[in-house]
């Protein structure tokens, strides 16, 4: 191929795009670092400040802070006053990068980039040989997921998410039995337990490590109405015990998602609701071309969700399995999908309101 064969305008445009991708990937790593060492939080409160002041306020090494600030400045995330040698985080940027931003804190999600990079060589191997990378290799996954989820649960779960289900808040206040299947570190079930003391809550997850974290938090919160069970979600064998069940981003990476959904159906009492939160997407690639985080979603899917499922000889649905396939699986298990709702403050998820019909 020679230059004569190329559309030079198109080549130049693509070169700019590739450069943007490279810079964006590098910025994502630096945003993750800035979140972990709380530099965005420090700068949000400091106003325009020198490297020395930012280092002193954060308690961090000046040389590392200086290089991080340079990266954030060239990424147009931090503003730099060259005349006074001062750095500032605009309030509009702080509103999407600090812990005070709650569920809108996008720096939480940048942590997935270095997490996925740790398993890149294993993913390359499985491209050639099939199979997948097991949960155990994602050493910080539970901690990152728990932090990102906690921001959403603390802000939205009781006030905004649960009221999606008709009549649920009154039932919870009066007292019902609730399960969160695939509860991870258990923050959602603990938040619900604290808000509704008359109801009884059970968190279920196959990870003993995650359940131990959940139990410790429950004890710190002094909750008497919350318990936890170490159990594979695909092997639930509970008969009509719960009035209400939740899952939060837990179905698509299961090895046997259909068995999980069937178990949830069996565990739920007739006319009870299952509220399933999962990534907002279409099952058809052509309908995801303008998805605001489509590339991120498919990447996380390839390097985590799909791969984890395949590691256990699973179906490998992947994170971008989409609403159409979700409906098919849920209805195939016997559920009626009453609504697919969206929640302000949680742009990434669909909320499927699924009801177990009263059988004749």
C-alpha positions in Angstrom: 0.0 0.0 0.0 1.3 3.4 -1.0 0.3 6.9 0.0 -1.4 7.2 -3.5 -3.8 4.5 -2.4 -4.9 6.4 0.7 -7.4 9.2 1.4 -5.0 11.5 3.2 -7.8 13.6 4.8 -9.3 10.4 6.2 -5.9 9.2 7.3 -5.2 12.4 9.1 -8.6 12.4 10.9 -8.0 8.8 12.0 -4.5 9.7 13.2 -6.1 12.4 15.4 -8.7 9.9 16.7 -6.0 7.3 17.6 -4.0 10.0 19.4 -7.1 10.9 21.3 -7.7 7.3 22.3 -4.1 7.0 23.5 -4.3 10.2 25.5 -7.7 9.2 26.9 -6.4 5.8 28.1 -3.5 7.5 29.8 -5.8 10.0 31.4 -8.1 7.3 32.7 -5.1 5.7 34.5 -4.2 9.1 36.0 -7.8 9.8 37.0 -7.9 6.4 38.8 -4.7 7.3 40.7 -6.0 10.7 41.5 -9.2 9.2 43.0 -7.3 6.6 45.0 -5.0 9.2 46.6 -7.9 11.7 47.0 -6.2 14.5 44.9 -9.5 15.6 43.3 -11.1 15.9 46.7 -8.1 17.9 48.0 -8.1 20.2 45.0 -11.9 20.7 45.1 -11.5 22.3 48.6 -8.2 24.2 47.9 -9.0 26.6 45.1 -6.1 27.7 42.9 -3.0 26.3 44.6 0.7 25.6 44.0 2.2 22.1 43.7 3.7 22.7 47.2 0.3 23.5 48.7 -1.5 20.6 47.0 1.2 18.2 48.2 1.0 19.5 51.8 -2.8 19.4 51.9 -2.9 15.9 50.5 0.1 14.5 52.4 1.6 13.2 49.1 5.0 13.3 47.5 5.6 16.6 45.7 7.4 15.1 42.7 4.5 12.6 42.0 1.9 15.3 42.5 3.7 17.6 40.1 3.8 14.9 37.3 0.1 14.0 38.0 -0.9 17.7 37.8 0.9 17.9 34.4 -1.0 14.9 33.1 -4.3 16.3 34.3 -3.5 19.8 32.9 -2.7 18.4 29.4 -5.9 16.3 29.6 -7.8 19.6 30.2 -9.1 18.3 33.6 -7.1 20.6 35.8 -6.6 24.3 34.8 -3.2 25.9 35.0 -2.3 29.5 35.6 1.2 29.8 34.0 1.7 33.3 35.3 1.2 32.3 38.9 2.2 28.7 38.6 -1.1 27.6 40.2 -3.5 24.7 39.5 -7.2 24.6 40.0 -10.0 22.0 39.6 -13.0 23.7 38.1 -16.2 23.2 40.1 -17.9 21.6 37.1 -15.1 19.0 36.9 -15.2 18.4 40.7 -18.9 17.7 40.3 -18.0 14.6 38.3 -14.7 13.5 39.9 -14.9 13.9 43.7 -16.4 11.7 46.4 -18.9 14.5 47.1 -20.3 13.9 43.6 -21.8 10.6 44.9 -23.1 8.4 42.0 -22.0 10.9 39.4 -18.4 10.5 40.4 -16.8 9.2 37.2 -13.4 8.6 38.7 -14.9 5.5 40.4 -15.2 3.8 37.0 -11.7 4.8 35.8 -10.4 2.2 38.3 -11.7 -0.6 36.0 -9.0 0.3 33.4 -5.9 -0.7 35.5 -7.9 -3.6 36.9 -8.5 -5.0 33.5 -4.9 -4.3 32.4 -3.7 -6.8 35.1 -5.3 -9.7 33.2 -4.5 -8.6 29.7 -2.0 -11.4 29.1 -4.4 -14.0 30.3 -7.1 -12.6 28.1 -4.7 -12.8 25.1 -4.1 -16.5 26.0 -7.8 -17.2 26.1 -8.3 -15.6 22.7 -6.1 -18.3 21.3 -7.2 -21.2 23.4 -10.8 -20.4 24.6 -12.0 -20.5 28.2 -11.8 -17.5 30.5 -10.2 -15.7 33.5 -11.8 -16.7 36.9 -13.0 -14.2 39.5 -9.9 -14.9 41.7 -7.6 -13.2 39.2 -9.4 -9.9 39.5 -7.9 -9.1 42.9 -9.5 -5.7 43.5 -12.8 -6.2 41.7 -15.0 -6.6 44.7 -13.5 -3.5 46.3 -14.0 -1.3 43.2 -17.5 -2.7 42.5 -18.4 -2.1 46.2 -17.2 1.5 46.1 -18.9 2.4 42.9 -22.2 0.7 44.0 -22.1 2.2 47.4 -22.2 5.7 46.0 -25.3 4.8 44.0 -27.0 2.9 46.8 -26.5 5.6 49.4 -27.9 8.3 47.2 -30.6 6.5 45.3 -31.7 3.1 46.5 -34.3 3.9 49.2 -35.5 7.2 47.8 -35.6 6.5 44.1 -35.0 2.9 43.1 -37.2 0.9 45.4 -40.3 3.1 44.8 -40.2 1.9 41.1 -41.9 -1.3 42.4 -45.6 -0.6 43.0 -46.6 -0.6 46.7 -43.1 -1.8 47.8 -42.2 1.0 50.2 -45.3 0.4 52.3 -44.7 -3.4 52.3 -41.1 -2.8 53.5 -42.3 -0.5 56.2 -44.8 -3.0 57.4 -42.5 -6.0 57.2 -41.7 -8.5 54.4 -38.8 -10.9 53.6 -36.3 -9.7 51.1 -33.2 -11.2 49.4 -30.4 -9.7 47.3 -29.0 -12.4 45.1 -25.4 -11.9 44.1 -25.1 -9.3 46.8 -21.3 -8.9 46.6 -20.1 -7.0 49.6 -23.6 -6.5 50.8 -24.0 -2.7 51.0 -27.3 -2.7 49.2 -28.9 -5.2 51.6 -27.4 -3.3 54.6 -28.8 0.0 53.4 -32.2 -1.6 53.0 -32.0 -3.3 56.4 -31.2 0.0 58.1 -34.0 1.8 56.3 -36.7 -0.8 57.0 -36.2 -2.4 60.4 -39.6 -4.3 60.3 -38.5 -6.3 57.3 -36.0 -9.2 57.2 -33.2 -9.2 54.6 -30.9 -11.9 53.3 -27.8 -11.3 51.2 -26.7 -14.2 49.0 -23.4 -14.5 47.2 -21.0 -17.3 46.3 -17.9 -15.4 47.4 -17.1 -16.0 51.1 -14.7 -13.1 51.0 -17.4 -10.7 49.9 -19.9 -12.1 52.4 -17.4 -11.6 55.2 -17.1 -7.9 54.3 -20.9 -7.7 54.2 -21.3 -9.2 57.6 -18.6 -6.9 59.1 -20.5 -3.8 57.8 -23.8 -5.2 59.1 -22.3 -5.6 62.5 -20.8 -2.1 62.5 -24.3 -0.8 61.6 -25.8 -2.8 64.4 -28.4 -4.4 62.1 -30.4 -7.2 63.6 -32.7 -7.9 60.6 -30.0 -8.8 58.1 -28.3 -12.1 57.5 -26.0 -13.5 54.8 -25.7 -16.8 53.0 -22.7 -18.1 51.0 -24.4 -19.8 48.0 -24.0 -20.1 44.3 -26.8 -18.0 42.7 -27.2 -20.7 40.0 -28.0 -23.3 42.7 -30.7 -21.6 44.7 -33.0 -24.2 46.1 -35.5 -22.1 48.1 -39.3 -22.5 47.8 -41.3 -19.3 47.8 -39.6 -17.8 50.8 -39.2 -14.1 49.7 -41.7 -11.4 49.0 -39.2 -9.3 47.1 -35.8 -10.0 45.5 -33.2 -7.7 44.1 -30.1 -8.2 41.9 -27.7 -5.4 41.0 -25.5 -6.0 37.9 -25.3 -9.6 38.9 -27.0 -11.7 36.2 -25.0 -11.1 33.0 -21.6 -12.5 34.3 -23.1 -15.7 35.8 -21.9 -19.0 34.4 -25.5 -20.1 34.3 -27.7 -17.0 34.2 -30.8 -18.9 33.3 -30.4 -21.2 36.3 -30.0 -18.2 38.5 -33.2 -16.5 37.1 -35.1 -19.8 37.5 -33.9 -20.0 41.1 -35.0 -16.5 41.8 -38.4 -17.3 40.3 -38.7 -20.4 42.5 -37.6 -18.4 45.6 -40.2 -15.7 45.2 -43.7 -15.9 46.5 -46.6 -15.6 44.0 -47.3 -11.9 43.1 -43.9 -11.0 44.5 -41.5 -8.7 42.6 -37.9 -9.2 41.4 -36.1 -5.9 40.7 -33.2 -6.5 38.4 -30.7 -3.7 37.6 -28.4 -4.4 34.7 -26.4 -2.5 32.1 -28.5 -0.4 29.8 -27.9 -1.6 26.3 -29.5 -3.3 23.2 -28.8 -6.9 22.4 -28.1 -5.7 18.8 -24.7 -4.1 18.1 -26.3 -1.8 15.5 -28.5 -0.2 18.1 -25.4 0.4 20.4 -23.3 2.4 17.9 -24.2 5.7 19.7 -24.1 4.2 23.2 -22.3 6.8 25.4 -20.1 4.2 27.0 -20.5 1.4 24.4 -16.7 0.9 23.9 -16.2 0.7 27.7 -19.1 -1.7 28.1 -17.9 -4.1 25.4 -14.3 -3.9 26.8 -15.4 -4.7 30.4 -17.5 -7.5 28.9 -14.6 -9.0 26.9 -12.0 -8.7 29.7 -14.2 -9.5 32.7 -17.9 -10.3 32.5 -17.9 -12.7 29.5 -14.5 -14.1 30.4 -15.4 -14.9 34.0 -18.5 -16.7 32.8 -16.5 -18.7 30.3 -13.9 -19.6 32.9 -16.6 -21.7 34.6 -17.8 -23.2 31.3 -20.7 -20.7 31.3 -22.9 -19.0 28.7 -20.7 -15.9 28.5 -23.6 -13.4 28.1 -21.4 -10.4 28.6 -22.2 -7.0 30.0 -23.8 -5.8 26.8 -26.3 -8.7 26.6 -29.0 -6.1 26.2 -32.7 -5.6 27.0 -34.1 -7.9 24.4 -32.2 -10.9 25.6 -32.9 -10.0 29.2 -36.6 -10.0 28.5 -36.4 -13.3 26.8 -34.6 -15.0 29.7 -36.8 -13.4 32.3 -40.1 -14.3 30.6 -38.7 -17.8 29.8 -38.4 -18.4 33.5 -42.0 -17.4 34.0 -41.7 -13.7 35.0 -43.9 -11.0 33.7 -41.8 -7.9 32.9 -44.1 -5.1 34.0 -41.7 -2.3 33.3 -38.1 -1.4 32.2 -37.4 1.8 34.1 -34.6 4.3 34.1 -33.4 6.2 37.2 -32.0 9.8 37.3 -28.5 9.6 38.7 -27.9 6.0 37.4 -27.5 6.5 33.6 -25.8 3.2 33.2 -28.6 0.8 34.2 -32.0 -0.5 33.2 -34.3 -1.5 36.1 -36.4 -4.5 35.1 -39.5 -4.8 37.3 -40.4 -8.5 37.1 -43.4 -10.0 38.7 -44.1 -13.7 39.5 -47.7 -14.3 38.5 -50.2 -15.9 40.7 -50.7 -19.4 39.1 -54.3 -20.8 38.7 
